[in-house]
């Protein structure tokens, strides 16, 4: 039978308890809880009592440090220690004494065997607890600043973990957990904006996608001294948007012979050099509304961009176009050019002049041939989205004949190079696209929107297959080697062939395609979400904005609309009998930037 009696003070787990009754089991009273029956071994005697109420266990003051020093090297029990520290041994003092032991700073052990801790351990423990207290207070202050959205500079380091969640570099955040915010990139993004850690227009998507945002800085060699076909007597025009910074193609006409000139990038970027490996990993230039991240060092463009120097080195693709629109008599030559740069708008005003008028006619013949072969003509609204000095500008792109003409001339060059490489057994990346399940020739916006969804994405392969959307049996991208790695790879193969060197085999081409496509896919996704981000910034900065939308799909009250003036697609509820291709006027009612969502309401 236990030596405990009713009214004794015992320790149950880490809590004080009063013995109510002693029988086969011991009944104890715990503060704020019902009486509990426990075994003798479940409790530890602190004071025999009598203790009439746990409310008697009031805080005590005593001489702790002096008696810790006095007992150095000795051993005591709870009764003696209570008398030394607090001057007596009452239930309240016994509980206060045990709290000293449980605290673990000056003493350790059990009620019957209490030992003073070594001075070095005491000093270390006190320092650790003081530091912990400082850190806990700093944490409380930090959380308070977060909740009031008034962070200071020293908070930025701690918020790095939230930024890592926003950038999908980690999944967990102590800060988000403490604030009871679900740990998602969107929520992390939202908190970083609210607190001012990120500016309101912060675009996190390049970092979230793992994009290398550095500008390549590899050493660029000088152009090798080699024989080039002199075409400087031919007027050559690089036609681009006005703000284009990397002109890599130009056109000429020599009698009936069409020339498409392309920057001779492979002359400086050899396979497997540092520039090549870096460009391969990046896949392509990354075009963001606020900046461009090139795949090659800017010095490459400075040397090779067509029209940037008095004489431009190029890889010139010459061919004739038959009356049926077929590419004939293909030739490829390293060349020298004198290139004039003009904009699409200027070219559009000169389509009646030489050499633009006959080139336009030839492009139309070629387009008709492709159309007869099933090429899709999908003309959905396009815009140019730019950020200049922090201001977002959106400009709809007009449909210009000059732009369509250049597109067709570049397609001619791509088809011509594809044929040339097949004839000469040169492995290159071919751009292919499977045919849609059904063919159509939509003329209205809703029809084009629906038809576009029938087409599968373009694939890059080592074997020539048809590109259904272009209406071509074989095609390669070869006119943008400053901007796209697959084009550069084709140029490297052509250059090796023209010099009589060994070309890369099909397995090497396949490996390079796979490597570059990873970077290209990340770029395309980054460009898409970044454009959406800056579009929403534009709407946030223009709260009175309203715009016309075209209904391109509808099911019940749910409709998909296109807003041509800002190049945006949205879904919303529309009541009434408005049908496909009808116009409605919209105004944003709610914009959630971190979520990349915008909800519109219909006006009138």
Phi, psi and omega in degrees: 000141181297150175278355181290150176231162178302138180092358178286152174264123180233164175257122176244110187061252178241011186247150174283145179218150177253130179287125180264318184205143177243117177220219176299330170233167183258128176264126181237155176252128177247144181298128176073016181219162177290156176302149187227140177262127183226169176274160181304320183286352180277349182235163180228128184289130174252325180202135183289349178096195004278140175243114184275335182205144177293343178292346179285347183279071182273157179300148182234155175240143182199184182259091187278305187296320181299316182283333173298316179294321180298324185269006183309125178083354181257179177226144182219185175233179187295326181294312182294318181295321178298317181293324180290314187281315188251356175088357180197177181229083176251167177305318180295319180288325177298318178293319178296323178294317180295325177298325175299316181293314181296330180298329172076019179269301185262332186227161176209163178123203178238173186305330182268347183214091183251133183236138173288140181279153180299148184301323180296320179292321180296314180299317180296318181294317180298317180297318181295319182288324176296319178295320179297319179296319177298316181294321179294321178293320177297320179295316179298317179294319179298314180296324178296319178295322178298316183292332178263003176057045181229057183289156175248172186302323182292345180282343188296324180297315180296323182287354176302328180291326176291320177299321179298324175292317180299329182264008179060034176265343175208162184256334187250150177212121176299324182295312180296321178298315181297328181269004180057043177251127178306137187275082177233156178303323181295314180294322177297317177303315183297317180294320181295327177286316181300321183277350181086005176297318172253146171294159185300333183258016182305128177258102184274355194289324175302315179290322179297326180275000179076027182288138171281108185269002179285153174272124181305134183237024181296151177292132183254125180288166175282158181295130181294149178277110184210165181289130177226145177292126183275107178246022183293345179282343182272131172298125180236135185235126171262110185253120184213176169296154187301327184262014180295134183248356182227070181292111183239010174213152179210165183230151174214165174225127179237090186068240178266356184270124178270138174240129168246115182261138182230140178308131186275067187294325182295345177292334180251334185248097181274156178304133173072009171285171183301319180296320181295315182296319179294314180297323179296319180292324180283327177086321183188169169296147174255116182258108177251155181302331184258352181188168176238133175250105186283157177274342180238157177303140179305333180296335177294314178296320180302321180281322193249347180303130186291121180094000180273342176239165180301318173238135182247130173283142183214164165253111188259131182250112181253142179196167174246157178244124180289171179297336179271359179087020180267145178280130182223161171053058185278134174222146181232128185216134164297139189214169168246140181225159163244113191249136172253131180265129175222161181271164175300320181299317179293317179299323181296330179280350185242019184291348177270355183263169170280144355269011188289323183299307179294327178294323177296316179299316180294321180295325179291322176297316180296320180296320179296321177298316180293320179298320178296334179271005176103008180301142180269137175245091183249111185247081176266157184302138176232149178226160170256123183246119183227149173244115181238120180052040177086352180262132180272127178240132177237123183232116177300139179271118179287152175282113182245138178298326180297320179295317179294323179297313180297319177304314181293322179295323177291324177294322176302314180297319179295319177292319180297317179294321178300316178294316181301316182289327176292317180298321184263008176055050178255115178292129178216167173280126177258140175268124185230157175209127179292151180289154176288164181294331175215149181259149184208163175229070183293148179243338180260168187294319180296320179295318179294320179298316181291320183292324181302327184286349177282342186271139176273159181297153174292137178245148176255122185226167179271347180250139180290125174224160182298149169252100190297316183297332179267348182071034182238143180280336176206140185203142172226150176274119186222006188250009180225055183288343174284340190243340188221129187293323182299326176294317178299319179299318176299318179295321178298321178292317179297318182296317178299318179297315183293331179274353182082013178275169179285130178274160176294143180280174187296330179290320177295320178297316181298319180296317180293323177300312182299318181294315184287329181294331177297314177294320180297318180296318177297321178298313183299317179294319179297317179297318182296309183288328177294320176299317178298319179302308183289333175297317179292324174301317178302315180291322177296324180281349179233072188297342180267006184299139171224153181204156177280137177236149179248128179284120182247350175202146180207137175219106186065229178273353180271130183226148170254131182232154171247137176251095187302326186291337178238006177061043187238146174249141180211162176238140182201172176267132178230122176267162181097192187252020178300134184245187181302139180073000174286155182256140173227152180258132186237157174218136178298136175250338178204129179235124177243098186297311180301329180274355184054041182236148177218127179250130183254157170239148181277133178265137174070000000 
